[in-house]
Amino acid sequence: MKKYSVIVFDLGKVLIPFDYEPVINKFNLLKPNLGDKFKQMYAENYHIHQRFERGELTQDDFVTTMLEWLEGTITAEVFCQVFSNIFTINQDMVELLPVLKENYTLVLLSNTNEMHKNYGYGHYEFLNHFDKLILSHEAGAIKPEEKIYRTVEAFTQKPSNEHFFIDDIPEYVEGAKKCGWGGTQFVGYEKLVEVLKAKGILE
C-alpha cells in the first residue's frame, strides 16, 4: 500500500527557476544605479514583499510603492511586465507531473503574488496537471506558517502523513514536516527522482 496519496510541489526554483538580475539591470538603464538602489530598498523592506504575498497588500498598493522607489521613471503597466518577466520552465520537472498524476493528487503550494500570477507564470499549461493551486496571496498565509499547509489538507481531505512536499527552501520543508508531512529539499531533478524512488513514490 502507498504511504503517500498527495504530492505537493513548490513553484519557484522547482518548476520555474527565476532571476531578478535582468530586472535590476533594466532599472539601471532607466537611471544610473537606480536598479541597485531599488534592490537595496527591496531587501531592507522585505516585509512589504511578504505582505503582498500574504494578500495583505493589493497589487495597486504594492506597485505604487515600487514606482516611488523607481522615482517615477516607469509606468505601472510596464513595471508589472518587467518585474514579472523573470521565469523560465524546468522542463524535466514539468514532464514529471503527468507521470505522478496517474497515481497521486497533485497540489501546488507557492509563496507568490497576484502580479506574478497575472503577468508571469499564470498562463503556463503545466499548471493544468494540478488538482489545486494553493497560492499564498489567496490563502492569506505564507510558508512556513502552519495555516498554509493546513489549507492544503482542507482541500485534499487526506491525513497529514499522506502528504509529501517538494521545496527548494529547507525551512519550508521543515514547516511541512512539523505538520506531519513527508518532504524533501529540491536540489535538482536527478536527485529528486532518486528520493522519490527510494520513498516508493516513483517506480
N, C-alpha and C positions, 0 to 999 in steps of 0.2 A: 504493500500500500504506500502511496506517495505521502511523504511528510508534509510537503507544501502544496497549496492549491492556488496561491496568488503570488505572482511575481511583480514587484513594484520597482519601477525604473525612475531614477533621476533623469533630468533632461539635459541641462547644460554640462558640457565637458564629458558626458557619457554618450548621448545620442547626437548632440550637436555641439562640437567644440566652438568656442567663441574667443574673439580677440578684440580688445578695445584700442590697441595701439594705432591702427589706421584711423580711428575716430579722433584720437588725440592729435595725430599728425594733420588731419584736415582742419581741426580747430586752430592749430599753429599757423596754418596758411591764411586764416582769416585775419590774424593779427599776431605779430611776433610774440612767442611764448604764451599765447592765450590758452592753448591746449594744455601746456604744462601746468599753468596756474589752475585751470579747470580741474585737472587730475588731482592736484593737491587739495583743492576745496572739496572735491567729492570724497576723498579719503578722510579728511578732517570732519566731514559732516555726514558720515556713513549712515547715521540714524535716519536721515532723510530717505536714503535708498531703502532702508529696511521698512520704514513707514509706508512707502509706495508699494513694496512687495506684500505688506500685510493688508493692503487695501485701505489703509487709514488716510492716505493722500490720494486725491483724484489725479488723473493724468494732467489735467489743466494746471492744478496747483504745482505739481512736480515740474512741469515744463516751464512754468513762469519763473520758478527759482533757477532752473538751469539757464534760462535766457538772460537772467540777471548776471549770473557768473560769466556768461559769454559776452557781456557788455553790449547786448543788443545787435550783435553782428550777424545774426541768423534768424530766420523766421521759425515759428513753432512747427510748421509742417516739415520744413527742411530738417530741423533738429530731430524730430521723431524718426524721419527716414534714415538720417546719418547714424543716429545713436542706436538704431535697431539693425543696421546692416553689419552685423558682427558675427553672424552664424555660418557655419558650414555643416555638412552632414557626415557623420561617421557611418559610412555605407555598410561595413561589416556588422556593426551593431544593429543597424536598421534591418538588415536581412535576417537577423536572429529572431526578430519579433514574430513573424508569421509561424516560425518553427515552434516557438514556445506557446503561441496562441492555440495550437492544436490541443494542448493538454492543460493549460492554465488560464486563469483570469489574469489579464494584464492591466495594471494601473500605472499611470504616470503621476509622479509626485514631485513638484517643482517649486522652488522659491523663484518667483517670476513676477512680472507686472503686465498690466493690460497693454501698455505701449509695445513691449517686445512681442507680445502675442499678436497684436493687430498689425504691426509694421515689420515684424521679424519672422518668427517661426510658424505663425498660425496657419499658414497655407500648406505646410508640409504634409504630403499624403500619408506618410508613415504613421501619423497620429491616429489614423483610422483603425490601426491594429489594436488600439487600446479600448478596453471596455469603459474606462473612465479616466478623465484628466482631473486630478486634484491640484489646483493651482493656488499658490499662497494668497494671491490678492483676492481670490474668490472665497477661500476658506477662512480668511481672517486670522491666519497664523502662519508662522514660518518654521522650517526645520531649524533647530532640533526640538521645538516646542511639542509637548505631548499631544496637544489638541490636533495638530495636523495629521499625525499618524492615526489618531482615533477617527478622524474624518474618513480616512481610507477604510477603516474597519466598518464604519457606519454604512458605507456603500457595499462592501463585499459581503457583510454579514457572516464572515468566517472567523474562527478563533484566531487570536493573536499569533499563536505559534505556527499557523499555516501560511503566514506572510514571509516572503523573502525579499530583501531590499538591496538594491544595487545603486551606490552613490560614490562619487569621487572624493567626497569630504568625509574623513573618518568620524568626525564629531556627529555628523548626521546619521551615519550607520549606527553609532553608539546610541543615539536617541531612539532609533528603531528597536535596537536590542533591549533597551530599558523598558520598552512596551511589550516585550515578549516575542519580538520577531527574530527571524534569522536574517543574516545580511553579510555583505562583503564590500570592501572598498574596491572601486573600479580603478585599475591601473592600466588596463589595455585589454583588447579583445581576446587575445590568445590566453592570457591569464584567467580571464573571466570564464572562458569555455572550460578550462581545467577545473576551476572551482565548481561550476555547475554540474560537470560530470561527476566530480568527487561527492557532491551532495545528492546525486541521483536525480537531478532536475533535468539534465540532458543525457541522452544515451550515448 
